[in-house]
Amino acid sequence: MVMHSLPQRPSTSRKAPQAFEEGEATVHDGELPAVSAHDALGDSHVDRIIGDLEAGADNTGMLALPSKAKELARIHTGSLIRAEDKVDITHARGFLMIKGEDKCASTKLELDGGVEAIMHGVFDGHGGARASEFCAAHMAEEIVAAYAKKPSLPHEARLKEALVDAFEAVHDKVVRISTADDGTTATVVVFDYVHVYIANVGDSAAYLSLGELPVERLTADHRLDRNEAEQRRAVAAGATLGRFRGADGKPRGPLRLYPGGLAVSRSIGDGDSTAAVIPTPDVKMIPMPRQASYVLLASDGIWDFITEPQVDKVLAAARKHRWRLSKVVGALVRVVRDRNEDIDDGTLICIHVPEPGSTTPPNRGGGKGGGESLAKRMLGV
């Protein structure tokens, strides 16, 4: 092995200073391991939390913000609106604030040609909060602007390209206004009531839960340890791969890119990193679910401390007992909180898409009111 020494600089959750060692990475083919890097708590702990909630215990200490957005489904062949496909999409958000670098956004998009959509985004900053704050504040307007510049494209291709252009535009602006080692992951989900669009850089993941099926990951994983294709791309672009070398001289921690020391191969910002680190997102489009479903977006301060089967267990209880969305989020964050003690920020957005024709979203608990006025303030609907 060849040992490399690097200049000192402030360490963050994403970057490692000092020395690193070149070597082979352990690759997980883009999937999360059965137990996370921080060894999530066992299922008995999850069962206890679910039992507490089934017995009526409150999610004390949780910050969960429910909201609502009611729209008409839109098919973008001309300006056709199908009123019978009205959907009632709701969401709630939960947070673990430790460093204050995680940011998120939920907003309505008014796209060119009268097309309406809803955007949710999670941005996990490192080296400070400037990059993540900028993304949360400006990603939506960049998507709208990029979409308007491509009038000749069909809607689906137009929105997918707009997401790519928006990520790159935000990156260019972040690099100009922030410090060299300031950067962020970015995971954005857009609902246009016909399709769901997912774009991401970094390791803040999004999952889909359909009925009794296990959760399915929607986002690409840009952690180098888990993505062999990104390792090859980064090396071809001139980066050096290695691991942080501790005081004992032994390599430790995740595989990283140098210069810069990032453990992810794509991000927004990070002006001091190798040019192999790019802001171009992976973009996916899936049909709007035709059955009741959950979409979950979260930073690694959530996903590193809970396993996919544990998420399935919480969501199964939520479906069985028709929990409000704030209760769903509270249960998931409580599982994470008991393991993620002063380690990393955690941000979770849980979105519920009801079965077509359903009129009672879970965050309203079977009644009206409550979330509607809050949604109007948040989303302008």
ABEGO torsion letter per residue (X at the ends): XBBBBBBBBBBBAABBBEBBBBEBBBBAGGBBBABBAAGBBBAAAAAAAAAAAAAGBBBBGBBBBBBBBBBBBBBABEABBBAAABBBBBBBBBBBBAAGABBBBBBBBBBBGGBBBBBBBBBBBBGEAAAAAAAAAAAAAAAAAAAAABAABBAAAAAAAAAAAAAAAAAAAAAAABBAABBBBBBBBBBAGABBBBBBBEABBBBBBBEABBBBBABBBABAAABAAAAAAAAAAGBBBBBBBBAAGBBBEBBBBOBGGBABABBBEGAABBAABBABBBBBBBBBBABBBBBBBBBAAAAAABBAAAAAAAAAAAAAAGBBAAAAAAAAAAAAAAABBGABBBBBBBBBBBBBGBABBAAAGGBBEGAAAAAAAAAGX
